[in-house]
Amino acid sequence: MSTPPQTPRPALPDEPGAPGTAPAVVPTPRTAAGAAATAAPEPAAPTGASAPAAMSRREILESLSGILLGMFVSILATSVVSSSLPRIISDLSGTQSSFTWVVVATLLTTTISTPIWGKLADLVDRKLLVQVALVVSVVASALAGLSPNVEMLISMRALQGVGAGGLMALGTVLIADILSPRERGKYMGLMGAVMGVAMIGGPLLGGALTDSVGWRWNFFVGLPFAVAAIVVLQRTLHLPRRPRRVVRIDYAGAALISAGVAGLLLWVTFAGQDFDWLSWQTGAMVGGSVAALVAAVLVEKRAAEPIIPLHLFRNRTLVLAVVASVAVGVALFGTSVFLSQYMQVARGRTPTESGLLTIPMIVGQLLTSTIGGRLVTRTGRYKTLMTVGAVVLGAGLALMGTIHYDTSFVAVSAWMFLLGAGVGLLMQNLVLAAQNTLDVREVGSGTSTVAFFRTLGGTVGVSALGAVLANHVTTRISDGLAELGIDTSALAGGTSAVPDVGTLPGPVRTVVESSYGDSVADLFLYCVPLAVVALVAVLLLKEVPLGRRSGLEQLAAQQAGAEDAAGTASTEPGQTLAARTTAVDAGGPAGGTGRAARAADAAG
């Protein structure tokens, strides 16, 4: 097989050597750290039947339409109820703990299911998986709309989280399939616009439905979008058939990871409310969870197809992306979730007004993710943008920590804009940086690992900060009513219930609004150190030049290289079977360049 001559340039980290070129020399450990910076001939594109035809802009947009519609449904199903939750919990006679659980249940199952969906994406048909995730998400949402009590609502929201985990993990993986890391920024504007519409339109639509026909319609509104997404995906997303392989699902690892994570999250949720932080319940829950996670690590080390491949954590970029993602997850989910309570309880606004008033944060995220994405495509650099994002995130959190129940909405809007801008510069670029250093065959597992820890951070953040909020609100309301000489029974359900401030007498209403306003502000201040952690992780991150091949092109090159290596081995009479197997498993010449770059990243 011959290939046309190529103009030499530095090898990109995700572009393995192509069949027909001289096999790349894998650096020894002594020289691996400098491999990524060493100039090498550009790998030739695969030729023959295995080479996927380059996708035109129209084909890319058609494929993206179904993926983005699925992501739109996932975001809409979550955001549409965010502005209505205080009304929903009040109508169902729930408590502050119920409010937290409605959110935590979705985040919990999203967290647990994300790495499982990601691993399945490396094993089976990704198109079928994303359609299954859509069905699960929307059916659960519709059942949540029929909930007669808080318990069923929480259960259905938990099921909805399973589908949402699949949609978010698989959407990112599918985008990596059809777009190279360098090209992804070009389409970030479109992705940002879709996500922005869902995040802005969801609370507005949910608030309007709640104020008109009732909050239950929030859970039904996603049905037509989901049906459209399934149809569009079926018609427009065309992926090559993946090679047949024996699928071994690591059920033991999945069960142990789920048990360990769930136990820790339940402990964070109940500790300080149902039992003391230092108690036998804490010992039992934390001890059991740690034991389950230790067992999961042992199982994952021996599993043929681990849910979270442990060798990924030798990749420095991925580890730092995980650390920063945990911090961003806590800061984003752990604070924005409680903004609706600030707007409706501390400021006395309706669900519709609450949705409108949180627009600045979404606009900040939309603008910075769009502009930042274009800059990444133009320059190929992302570290500077993420550094700025971490600084802006910290500033936004600190400023949001100064709000009260009577703070000017102009100031609150400006601080929310900064908060959203910081998240917009960080969140997608962290995934991009990690994907750029992963073997194409592990993009699903690696991407979902970053998403897993980000969602885990958000879930822990919501649980912990929800417990803190409940404690602070209860204490402040009790103290405020005591100063007025009013018994706590003046509030229906006592001080732990989420009140409808519109029904409260003047002095009591002021106490409640002040208590919620100051308590929500405390949550933002508690998250400032996490922004500092994100900043440190980004500064330590090593910037690797972005590759110019899509996932499908990389996979085709590896498969062609493996076939050539196997064919060459079969014609060499002196080669042993073990040597042939090693050549095929390594991807032949196709594996060399990518392995060298990943070794350099891990060493550097």
C-alpha positions in Angstrom: 0.0 0.0 0.0 1.4 3.4 -1.0 0.6 6.9 0.2 1.4 10.3 -1.3 4.2 12.2 0.4 3.2 14.4 3.3 4.7 17.7 4.4 6.3 17.2 7.8 4.8 18.9 10.8 4.6 18.2 14.5 2.6 15.1 15.2 -0.8 15.7 16.8 -1.6 13.7 20.0 -4.7 12.0 18.7 -3.4 11.2 15.2 -1.8 7.7 15.0 0.5 6.7 12.3 -1.3 5.4 9.2 -0.8 2.2 7.3 1.7 2.3 4.6 4.1 4.7 6.4 7.1 3.6 8.4 6.2 2.3 11.8 6.5 5.0 14.5 9.1 4.3 17.1 7.6 4.2 20.6 9.8 6.3 22.9 11.5 4.7 25.8 10.5 5.9 29.3 13.6 8.1 29.3 12.5 10.1 26.2 8.7 9.7 26.5 8.2 13.0 28.2 9.5 14.9 25.2 7.7 12.8 22.5 4.7 15.1 22.1 7.0 18.0 21.2 9.1 16.1 18.7 8.5 16.8 15.1 7.3 13.9 13.0 5.8 13.3 9.6 2.1 13.8 9.6 0.3 10.4 9.6 -1.3 9.7 6.2 -5.0 9.2 6.1 -6.2 5.7 5.8 -7.0 4.6 2.3 -9.1 1.9 0.9 -12.4 0.6 2.1 -11.7 1.3 5.7 -11.4 5.1 5.2 -14.5 7.1 6.0 -15.4 9.7 3.5 -14.8 13.2 4.8 -18.1 14.7 6.0 -19.3 17.9 4.3 -20.6 20.8 6.4 -24.2 19.8 5.5 -23.7 16.2 6.6 -22.1 17.4 9.9 -25.0 19.7 10.6 -27.5 17.0 9.8 -25.8 14.6 12.1 -25.5 17.3 14.8 -29.2 18.2 14.6 -30.3 14.9 16.1 -27.6 14.8 18.7 -28.3 18.4 19.8 -32.0 17.8 19.8 -31.5 14.9 22.2 -29.3 17.1 24.4 -32.0 19.8 24.2 -34.6 17.4 25.5 -32.3 16.3 28.4 -31.6 19.9 29.5 -35.2 21.0 29.0 -36.6 18.1 31.1 -34.4 19.3 34.0 -34.5 23.1 33.6 -38.3 23.3 33.0 -39.0 22.5 36.6 -36.2 24.6 38.2 -38.3 27.7 38.5 -41.4 25.8 39.7 -39.9 23.6 42.3 -40.8 25.8 45.3 -44.4 25.8 44.1 -44.4 22.1 43.4 -43.0 21.2 46.9 -45.4 23.6 48.6 -48.4 22.0 46.7 -47.3 18.5 47.6 -46.8 19.5 51.3 -43.0 18.9 51.1 -40.2 20.1 53.3 -36.8 21.7 52.6 -35.4 18.2 52.7 -38.0 17.2 50.0 -36.9 20.1 47.8 -33.3 19.0 48.1 -34.2 15.4 47.4 -36.1 16.2 44.2 -32.9 17.7 42.8 -30.5 15.2 44.4 -32.4 12.1 43.1 -31.9 13.2 39.5 -28.2 14.1 40.1 -27.6 10.9 42.0 -28.8 8.5 39.3 -27.2 10.7 36.6 -23.9 10.4 38.4 -24.2 6.6 38.9 -25.3 5.9 35.3 -22.9 8.2 33.5 -19.8 5.9 33.5 -22.0 2.9 32.7 -23.5 4.7 29.6 -19.9 5.8 28.7 -18.6 2.3 28.9 -21.5 0.9 26.9 -20.7 3.5 24.2 -17.3 1.9 23.7 -18.9 -1.6 23.4 -22.2 -1.4 21.5 -24.2 0.7 19.0 -24.1 4.3 20.2 -27.0 5.4 18.0 -29.3 2.8 19.7 -28.0 3.8 23.1 -28.9 7.5 22.8 -32.4 6.6 21.6 -32.9 4.3 24.6 -31.7 7.1 26.9 -34.2 9.5 25.3 -37.1 7.1 25.9 -36.2 6.5 29.5 -35.8 10.2 30.2 -39.1 11.3 28.7 -41.3 8.4 30.0 -39.9 9.1 33.5 -40.7 12.8 33.1 -44.3 12.1 32.1 -44.8 9.8 35.1 -43.4 12.5 37.4 -46.2 14.7 36.1 -48.7 12.3 37.5 -47.2 12.2 41.0 -49.7 12.4 43.8 -47.0 13.0 46.4 -43.4 13.9 46.9 -42.3 10.3 47.2 -43.4 9.4 43.7 -42.0 12.6 42.3 -38.6 11.9 43.8 -38.7 8.3 42.4 -39.6 9.4 38.9 -37.0 12.1 38.9 -34.4 9.4 39.9 -35.5 7.4 36.9 -35.3 10.5 34.7 -31.7 11.0 35.8 -30.8 7.6 34.3 -31.9 8.8 30.9 -30.3 12.2 31.4 -26.9 10.6 32.2 -27.0 8.7 29.0 -28.0 11.7 26.9 -25.3 14.0 28.2 -22.5 11.4 28.1 -23.4 10.0 24.7 -24.0 13.4 23.2 -20.5 14.4 23.9 -19.1 11.1 22.7 -21.0 11.3 19.4 -19.8 14.8 18.8 -16.3 13.6 19.2 -17.0 10.9 16.6 -17.8 13.3 13.8 -15.7 16.4 14.7 -12.0 16.7 15.4 -10.9 18.5 18.6 -9.7 21.5 16.5 -13.0 21.7 14.6 -15.3 21.4 17.6 -15.0 25.0 18.5 -16.4 26.0 15.1 -19.7 24.4 16.0 -19.6 25.5 19.7 -21.8 28.5 18.8 -24.5 26.1 17.6 -24.2 23.9 20.6 -24.2 26.9 22.9 -27.3 28.3 21.3 -29.2 25.0 21.7 -28.1 24.6 25.3 -28.8 28.3 25.9 -32.4 28.1 24.5 -33.1 25.0 26.6 -31.6 26.5 29.8 -33.2 29.9 29.3 -36.5 28.7 27.8 -36.9 25.9 30.3 -37.5 28.0 33.4 -39.5 30.5 31.4 -41.7 27.8 29.9 -42.0 26.0 33.3 -42.9 29.3 35.1 -45.6 30.2 32.5 -47.1 26.7 32.6 -47.1 26.7 36.4 -48.8 30.1 36.6 -51.4 29.2 33.9 -52.4 25.5 33.5 -50.4 24.1 36.4 -47.0 22.7 37.2 -47.8 19.1 36.1 -47.6 20.2 32.5 -43.9 20.9 33.0 -43.3 17.2 32.9 -45.3 16.6 29.8 -43.9 19.4 27.6 -40.8 17.4 26.6 -42.7 14.5 25.0 -43.1 16.0 21.4 -39.4 17.1 21.5 -38.3 13.6 22.5 -40.3 12.0 19.7 -38.8 14.4 17.2 -35.3 13.7 18.5 -35.7 10.0 18.1 -37.0 10.4 14.5 -34.2 12.9 13.6 -31.5 10.7 15.0 -32.8 7.7 13.1 -32.8 9.7 9.8 -29.6 11.8 10.1 -27.1 10.1 12.3 -25.1 7.6 10.2 -22.3 5.9 12.0 -20.1 3.1 10.4 -20.7 -0.4 11.7 -18.4 -1.1 14.6 -16.3 -4.3 14.6 -17.9 -7.2 16.2 -16.4 -8.1 19.6 -17.4 -10.0 22.7 -19.1 -7.6 25.1 -18.3 -8.2 28.7 -20.2 -5.8 31.0 -18.6 -5.3 34.4 -21.8 -5.8 36.5 -19.9 -6.2 39.7 -18.0 -3.0 39.2 -21.1 -1.1 38.3 -22.9 -2.4 41.4 -20.1 -1.6 43.8 -19.5 1.9 42.3 -23.3 2.6 42.5 -23.5 1.4 46.1 -20.4 3.4 47.3 -21.4 6.6 45.6 -25.1 6.3 46.7 -24.1 5.6 50.3 -21.9 8.7 50.5 -24.5 10.9 49.0 -27.2 9.6 51.3 -24.9 10.3 54.3 -24.3 13.9 53.2 -28.0 14.4 52.7 -29.2 13.0 56.1 -26.3 13.9 58.4 -26.9 17.0 60.5 -30.7 16.6 60.1 -31.8 13.0 60.9 -28.7 12.2 62.9 -25.5 13.9 64.1 -22.4 14.1 61.8 -20.5 12.3 64.5 -22.7 9.2 65.2 -22.9 5.5 64.7 -25.1 6.1 61.6 -22.3 8.2 60.1 -19.7 5.4 60.8 -21.9 2.8 59.3 -22.7 4.7 56.1 -19.3 6.1 55.5 -17.6 2.8 56.4 -19.9 0.8 54.1 -19.4 3.3 51.2 -15.6 3.3 51.5 -15.5 -0.5 51.7 -17.7 -0.7 48.5 -15.5 1.8 46.7 -12.3 -0.1 47.7 -13.9 -3.3 46.5 -14.8 -1.6 43.2 -11.2 -0.5 42.7 -10.1 -4.2 43.2 -12.8 -5.4 40.8 -12.0 -2.8 38.2 -8.3 -3.7 38.2 -9.2 -7.3 37.2 -12.2 -6.7 34.9 -11.8 -7.3 31.2 -14.0 -4.3 30.4 -13.9 -2.0 33.5 -16.6 0.6 33.9 -13.9 3.2 34.8 -10.5 2.0 33.4 -8.0 2.7 36.1 -5.1 3.3 33.7 -6.9 6.5 32.6 -5.7 8.1 35.8 -2.1 7.8 34.6 -3.1 10.5 32.1 -2.2 13.8 33.8 -4.5 15.9 31.7 -7.5 13.7 32.5 -6.7 13.7 36.3 -6.5 17.5 36.4 -9.6 17.8 34.2 -11.4 15.6 36.8 -10.2 17.7 39.7 -11.3 20.9 38.1 -14.6 19.4 36.9 -15.5 18.3 40.5 -14.9 21.9 41.6 -17.0 23.3 38.8 -19.7 20.8 39.4 -20.1 21.8 43.1 -20.0 25.5 42.2 -22.5 25.2 39.3 -25.0 22.7 40.6 -24.6 23.4 44.2 -25.4 27.0 43.9 -27.7 27.5 40.9 -30.1 24.9 42.2 -31.0 27.2 45.1 -31.3 30.4 43.1 -35.0 29.7 42.5 -35.5 29.6 46.2 -33.7 32.9 46.6 -35.9 34.5 43.9 -39.2 33.1 45.0 -38.8 32.9 48.8 -36.3 35.7 49.6 -37.6 38.0 46.9 -41.3 37.0 46.6 -41.2 36.5 42.9 -43.5 34.2 40.8 -42.0 31.1 39.0 -42.1 33.0 35.7 -40.4 36.0 37.1 -37.8 33.7 38.8 -37.0 32.2 35.4 -36.6 35.6 33.8 -34.4 36.9 36.6 -31.9 34.0 36.2 -31.4 34.7 32.5 -28.1 36.7 33.0 -26.3 33.6 34.3 -27.3 31.6 31.3 -26.5 34.4 28.9 -23.0 34.7 30.5 -22.5 30.9 30.0 -23.8 31.0 26.4 -21.6 34.0 25.3 -18.4 32.7 26.7 -18.8 29.2 25.5 -19.6 30.4 22.0 -16.9 33.0 21.8 -14.4 30.8 23.6 -15.1 27.9 21.2 -14.4 30.0 18.2 -11.1 31.2 19.7 -10.1 27.6 20.4 -10.7 26.7 16.8 -8.8 29.7 15.5 -5.8 29.4 17.8 -5.8 25.8 18.9 -5.2 27.0 22.5 -7.5 26.5 25.4 -5.5 26.8 28.6 -5.6 30.6 28.8 -9.4 30.6 28.3 -9.8 28.1 31.1 -7.5 30.1 33.4 -9.6 33.2 32.8 -12.7 31.1 33.4 -11.6 29.9 36.8 -10.7 33.5 37.9 -14.1 34.8 36.7 -15.9 31.9 38.4 -14.3 32.7 41.7 -15.1 36.4 41.4 -18.7 35.6 40.6 -19.1 33.2 43.5 -17.6 35.8 45.9 -19.8 38.6 44.7 -22.9 36.4 44.9 -21.9 35.8 48.5 -22.8 39.4 49.3 -26.4 39.3 48.3 -29.3 39.9 50.7 -33.1 39.8 50.4 -33.2 43.4 49.4 -30.1 43.6 47.1 -30.6 45.5 43.8 -31.6 43.1 41.0 -29.1 45.0 38.7 -26.2 43.9 41.0 -27.5 40.4 41.4 -27.8 40.1 37.6 -24.3 41.3 37.1 -22.9 38.8 39.6 -24.9 36.0 38.0 -23.5 36.9 34.6 -20.0 36.6 35.9 -20.8 33.2 37.4 -22.2 31.9 34.2 -19.3 33.3 32.2 -16.8 31.5 34.3 -18.6 28.2 33.9 -18.9 28.7 30.1 -15.2 29.1 29.7 -14.4 26.0 31.9 -16.9 23.2 31.5 -16.7 22.2 27.8 -13.0 23.0 27.5 -12.2 20.6 30.3 -13.9 17.8 28.4 -12.1 18.9 25.2 -8.7 18.9 26.9 -9.3 15.4 28.2 -10.6 13.9 24.9 -7.6 15.3 23.0 -5.2 13.0 24.9 -7.4 9.8 24.9 -7.1 6.8 22.7 -10.1 6.9 20.3 -11.2 3.5 21.6 -11.5 4.9 25.1 -13.2 8.3 24.4 -16.5 7.0 25.8 -15.0 5.8 29.1 -12.7 8.9 29.4 -15.4 11.4 28.6 -17.9 9.8 30.9 -15.3 9.7 33.7 -14.9 13.5 33.6 -18.7 13.9 33.4 -19.1 11.4 36.2 -16.9 13.3 38.6 -18.4 16.7 37.6 -21.9 15.4 38.3 -20.7 13.7 41.5 -19.3 17.0 42.7 -22.6 18.7 41.8 -24.6 16.0 43.6 -22.5 16.1 46.7 -22.6 19.9 46.5 -26.4 20.0 46.3 -26.7 17.5 49.2 -24.2 19.2 51.4 -25.3 22.7 50.7 -29.0 21.8 50.9 -28.3 20.4 54.4 -26.4 23.7 55.3 -29.2 25.8 53.9 -31.9 23.9 55.8 -29.9 24.3 59.0 -29.2 28.0 58.5 -32.7 28.8 57.5 -34.3 27.0 60.5 -31.9 28.7 62.9 -32.4 32.2 61.4 -36.2 31.9 61.2 -36.4 30.6 64.8 -34.2 33.4 66.1 -36.0 36.0 64.1 -39.5 34.9 65.2 -38.3 34.7 68.8 -37.1 38.4 68.6 -40.6 39.3 67.5 -42.2 37.2 70.2 -43.9 35.0 67.7 -44.2 31.2 68.0 -42.8 29.1 65.2 -46.3 27.6 64.6 -47.0 30.9 62.8 -45.4 29.1 59.8 -47.4 26.3 58.4 -45.3 23.2 58.8 -42.9 24.9 61.2 -39.5 26.4 60.3 -38.4 23.4 58.1 -41.1 23.7 55.5 -40.7 25.7 52.3 -43.1 28.6 52.9 -45.4 30.5 50.5 -44.3 34.0 51.5 -47.3 35.5 49.8 -49.6 34.2 52.5 -47.5 35.4 55.5 -48.1 38.5 57.6 -45.7 41.4 57.1 -43.2 41.0 60.0 -43.1 37.2 59.6 -42.6 37.5 55.8 -39.6 39.9 56.4 -38.0 37.3 58.8 -38.4 34.5 56.2 -37.2 36.5 53.3 -34.1 37.7 55.2 -33.3 34.2 56.5 -33.5 32.7 53.0 -31.6 35.6 51.4 -28.7 35.5 53.8 -28.6 31.6 53.9 -28.4 31.3 50.1 -25.6 33.9 50.0 -23.7 31.8 52.5 -23.7 28.9 50.0 -21.9 30.9 47.4 -19.2 32.0 49.8 -18.6 28.4 50.8 -17.9 27.5 47.1 -15.3 30.2 46.6 -12.4 27.8 47.7 -13.6 25.3 45.1 -13.0 27.9 42.3 -9.4 28.3 43.7 -9.0 24.5 43.4 -10.2 24.7 39.8 -7.8 27.5 39.0 -4.8 25.5 40.5 -5.8 22.4 38.4 -6.0 24.4 35.2 -2.6 26.1 35.8 -1.0 22.7 36.3 -2.6 21.3 33.2 -0.2 20.8 30.2 -1.6 22.2 27.0 -1.4 19.6 24.2 -2.0 20.8 20.6 -5.5 19.9 19.4 -5.8 17.1 16.8 -7.3 17.6 13.4 -9.0 14.1 13.0 -12.4 13.1 14.1 -13.0 10.0 16.1 -14.2 8.0 13.1 -11.1 8.9 11.1 -8.8 7.9 14.0 -10.7 4.6 14.5 -10.5 3.8 10.8 -6.7 4.4 10.8 -6.2 2.1 13.8 -8.3 -0.6 12.2 -6.4 -0.4 8.9 -3.1 -0.4 10.8 -4.1 -3.5 12.7 -5.1 -5.3 9.5 -1.8 -4.4 7.8 0.2 -5.5 10.9 -1.7 -8.8 11.0 -1.1 -9.3 7.3 2.6 -8.5 7.5 3.0 -10.8 10.5 1.3 -13.7 8.7 3.9 -13.4 5.9 6.9 -13.4 8.2 7.8 -17.1 8.9 10.0 -16.4 11.9 7.4 -14.4 13.9 5.7 -16.1 16.8 1.9 -16.1 17.4 2.5 -14.0 20.5 4.3 -11.3 18.5 1.5 -11.2 15.9 -1.1 -10.8 18.7 0.9 -8.0 20.3 1.1 -6.2 17.0 -2.6 -6.4 16.4 -3.6 -5.5 19.9 -1.3 -2.4 19.8 -3.0 -1.3 16.6 0.2 -1.9 14.6 1.8 1.2 13.2 -1.4 3.1 13.9 -0.9 2.9 17.6 2.6 4.3 17.9 2.2 8.1 17.6 -0.9 8.2 19.8 0.8 6.0 22.5 3.9 8.2 22.5 1.9 11.4 23.0 -0.2 9.9 25.8 3.0 8.6 27.4 4.5 12.1 27.2 1.3 13.6 28.7 1.4 11.1 31.6 5.0 11.7 32.2 4.9 15.4 31.8 
